[in-house]
Amino acid sequence: MEIVHTCYRITDPKKSTAFYEALGLELRRELPIRDEAINYFFGVPGKPQPELELTYNFGVKSYEPGTAYGHIALRVEDLGKTLAKLAKQGIEPEKPPYTVRVGGSLLCFVRDPDGYRIELIEKK
């Protein structure tokens, strides 16, 4: 068994593409679904899976992430450099980087254009 992809819905493909590319993911393909929607598939460069599938449903202006959604976590080489790069594009962390335990990895959260939380964890 393997995880193939995670999917959630977006409201602005252009903003979402810019956000996820700023995080370092690559847009791999777009898949139209009849005249209802388009799926955008992103992945980590050099790794075939898992992927992130973002679905844009035509005519839908907003979604409620709800209380069940937690976050997606991405491991980054250098959190400081990553945050500096993101800041140049107007992407700021919810709060300054921190650790959850002594000796733990440095981490923080950012939000995508639809409000979904993305955890950035510095590689140890």
C-alpha positions in Angstrom: 0.0 0.0 0.0 1.1 3.6 -0.6 -0.4 7.0 -0.2 -1.0 8.4 -3.7 -2.4 11.9 -3.0 -4.2 14.2 -0.7 -7.0 16.4 -2.0 -8.8 19.5 -1.0 -10.7 22.3 -2.7 -9.4 25.7 -3.7 -11.1 28.9 -4.8 -8.3 30.6 -6.9 -6.0 28.3 -8.9 -3.6 31.1 -9.8 -3.0 32.1 -6.1 -2.9 28.5 -5.0 -0.3 27.6 -7.7 1.9 30.6 -6.7 1.7 29.6 -3.0 2.5 25.9 -3.5 5.3 26.7 -5.9 6.7 29.2 -3.4 6.8 26.3 -0.9 8.9 24.4 -3.4 6.3 22.0 -4.9 6.1 21.6 -8.6 2.9 21.7 -10.6 2.9 18.4 -12.5 -0.4 18.3 -14.4 -3.9 19.7 -14.7 -6.8 17.4 -15.2 -10.2 18.8 -16.3 -13.3 17.0 -14.9 -15.9 17.4 -17.5 -17.2 21.0 -17.3 -17.3 20.9 -13.5 -13.8 21.3 -12.2 -10.1 21.1 -12.8 -7.7 19.1 -10.6 -4.1 20.5 -10.1 -1.5 18.0 -9.0 1.6 19.1 -7.2 4.5 17.1 -5.9 8.0 17.3 -4.4 10.6 17.6 -7.2 12.3 14.3 -7.9 9.7 12.3 -6.0 6.8 10.7 -7.8 4.5 10.4 -4.9 2.7 11.3 -2.8 1.1 14.2 -4.5 -1.2 17.1 -3.5 -4.3 17.4 -5.5 -6.1 20.7 -5.5 -9.6 20.8 -6.9 -11.1 24.0 -8.4 -14.8 23.6 -8.8 -16.2 26.2 -11.3 -18.6 28.7 -9.7 -17.7 28.0 -6.1 -16.5 31.1 -4.2 -15.6 29.7 -0.8 -15.2 26.6 1.4 -15.2 26.0 5.1 -12.2 23.8 6.0 -14.1 22.7 9.1 -12.9 21.4 12.4 -11.7 18.0 11.0 -8.9 19.4 8.8 -5.5 19.7 10.6 -2.6 20.5 8.3 -0.2 19.2 5.8 3.5 19.0 6.9 6.5 19.6 4.7 10.1 19.1 5.7 12.5 21.9 4.6 16.3 22.0 4.7 16.6 25.4 6.4 13.5 27.0 7.9 15.0 30.5 8.2 15.9 30.5 4.5 12.5 29.1 3.6 10.7 31.8 5.6 12.9 34.6 4.1 12.0 33.4 0.6 8.3 33.1 1.4 8.3 36.6 3.1 9.4 38.1 -0.3 6.1 36.8 -1.7 4.0 38.0 1.2 3.7 34.7 3.0 4.3 35.0 6.7 4.2 32.3 9.5 1.3 32.3 12.0 3.9 32.8 14.7 7.7 32.7 14.9 9.3 29.2 14.6 9.4 27.1 17.7 10.0 23.5 18.9 7.4 21.3 20.7 10.0 19.6 22.8 13.6 20.1 23.9 15.9 19.0 21.1 12.9 18.8 18.7 12.8 20.1 15.1 12.2 23.8 14.6 8.7 24.3 13.0 6.1 26.9 12.1 2.8 27.1 10.2 1.8 29.2 7.2 -1.7 29.4 5.6 -2.4 29.0 1.9 -4.8 31.3 0.0 -7.8 29.4 1.2 -6.8 29.3 4.8 -5.4 25.7 4.9 -2.6 25.3 7.4 0.8 24.0 6.2 3.4 23.0 8.7 7.0 23.6 7.8 9.5 21.4 9.7 13.2 22.0 9.6 15.2 18.9 8.7 17.5 17.8 11.5 
